[in-house]
Amino acid sequence: PRTPLDSRAAKRGTSVYLMDRVIPMLPRALCEHACSLNPNEDRLTVSVTWIMDSNAHIHQTRIAKSIIRSRAKLSYKRAQLIINNSSSPSSSSSSASCSSSSSFSHGTLCTELRESEQK
């Protein structure tokens, strides 16, 4: 069924990120809470995992229901600093999910993923 929320989202297509603000695809209450990756909150999702070679050719694809948990809410600038320095978002964080400091330089996206039970 077509709802007002569906119509609004279809008009926008995606959230627009400008230097000084975001124009959200969905109403703010959804974007900032229910659909946002807020730190330390579990979110149900469908994750896609690719095994790729050095030329970015996909050799294997896996799609699975999963639960994700963000560790920090970061600005683009802060995220880039973390990538450049291969450090965790918080200096007090001792459980960074990247075990190798070379992971970032090899293009690895480090996440913690725990699959939900299939029903």
C-alpha positions as CSV (number, residue, x, y, z in Angstrom):
1,P,0.0,0.0,0.0
2,R,1.1,3.5,-0.8
3,T,1.4,5.6,2.3
4,P,2.3,9.3,2.7
5,L,5.7,8.1,4.0
6,D,6.3,6.0,0.8
7,S,5.4,9.0,-1.3
8,R,7.7,11.3,0.5
9,A,10.6,8.9,0.4
10,A,10.0,8.2,-3.3
11,K,10.1,12.0,-4.1
12,R,13.5,12.3,-2.3
13,G,15.0,9.0,-3.3
14,T,17.8,9.4,-0.8
15,S,19.0,11.6,2.0
16,V,21.0,14.6,0.7
17,Y,24.2,15.4,2.7
18,L,25.4,18.9,2.4
19,M,28.4,20.5,4.1
20,D,26.3,22.1,6.8
21,R,23.1,20.0,7.0
22,V,21.3,16.9,5.9
23,I,18.0,16.9,4.0
24,P,16.6,13.5,5.1
25,M,14.6,11.2,2.8
26,L,12.4,10.2,5.7
27,P,10.9,12.3,8.5
28,R,13.5,13.3,11.1
29,A,12.0,11.1,13.8
30,L,12.8,8.1,11.8
31,C,16.1,9.3,10.4
32,E,17.5,10.3,13.8
33,H,16.1,7.5,15.9
34,A,14.5,4.3,14.5
35,C,16.5,4.1,11.3
36,S,19.7,5.7,12.5
37,L,22.9,3.9,13.4
38,N,23.1,5.4,16.9
39,P,26.0,4.2,19.0
40,N,25.5,1.1,21.1
41,E,22.1,0.3,19.8
42,D,21.3,-3.0,17.9
43,R,19.8,-2.7,14.5
44,L,18.3,-5.5,12.4
45,T,19.5,-5.4,8.9
46,V,20.3,-7.5,5.8
47,S,24.1,-7.5,5.2
48,V,25.8,-8.3,1.9
49,T,29.3,-9.7,2.1
50,W,31.5,-9.8,-1.0
51,I,34.7,-11.6,-1.6
52,M,36.6,-9.6,-4.1
53,D,40.0,-9.7,-5.8
54,S,42.5,-6.9,-6.0
55,N,40.7,-5.7,-9.2
56,A,37.4,-5.4,-7.4
57,H,35.9,-8.4,-9.2
58,I,33.3,-10.1,-7.0
59,H,33.9,-13.8,-6.6
60,Q,31.4,-14.6,-3.9
61,T,28.3,-12.9,-2.6
62,R,26.6,-13.7,0.7
63,I,23.3,-12.1,1.9
64,A,22.2,-12.7,5.4
65,K,19.9,-11.3,8.1
66,S,22.1,-9.7,10.8
67,I,22.3,-7.5,13.8
68,I,24.6,-4.5,13.6
69,R,25.8,-2.2,16.4
70,S,27.5,1.1,15.7
71,R,30.3,2.0,18.0
72,A,30.3,5.8,17.4
73,K,28.5,8.6,15.6
74,L,31.2,10.2,13.5
75,S,31.5,13.2,11.2
76,Y,33.1,12.5,7.8
77,K,36.2,14.4,9.0
78,R,36.5,12.2,12.2
79,A,36.0,9.0,10.2
80,Q,38.7,10.0,7.8
81,L,41.1,10.7,10.7
82,I,40.4,7.2,12.1
83,I,41.0,5.6,8.7
84,N,44.2,7.5,8.2
85,N,45.5,6.7,11.7
86,S,44.0,3.2,11.9
87,S,42.7,3.9,15.3
88,S,39.4,3.3,17.0
89,P,36.7,6.0,17.3
90,S,37.3,6.4,21.0
91,S,40.7,6.4,22.7
92,S,39.0,4.5,25.6
93,S,37.8,1.8,23.2
94,S,39.8,-1.3,23.7
95,S,37.7,-3.6,21.6
96,A,38.3,-2.3,18.1
97,S,37.2,-4.8,15.6
98,C,40.2,-4.5,13.3
99,S,43.0,-6.7,14.3
100,S,45.5,-5.5,11.8
101,S,46.6,-1.9,11.4
102,S,47.2,-2.7,7.7
103,S,43.5,-3.5,7.2
104,F,42.6,0.1,6.3
105,S,45.4,0.5,3.8
106,H,44.2,-2.6,2.0
107,G,40.7,-1.3,1.7
108,T,39.1,-3.5,4.4
109,L,35.9,-2.2,6.0
110,C,36.1,-3.4,9.6
111,T,32.8,-4.2,11.3
112,E,31.4,-6.5,13.9
113,L,28.6,-8.6,12.6
114,R,26.6,-11.2,14.4
115,E,24.0,-13.1,12.4
116,S,20.5,-13.3,13.6
117,E,18.9,-16.8,13.8
118,Q,17.2,-17.8,10.6
119,K,13.6,-18.7,11.0
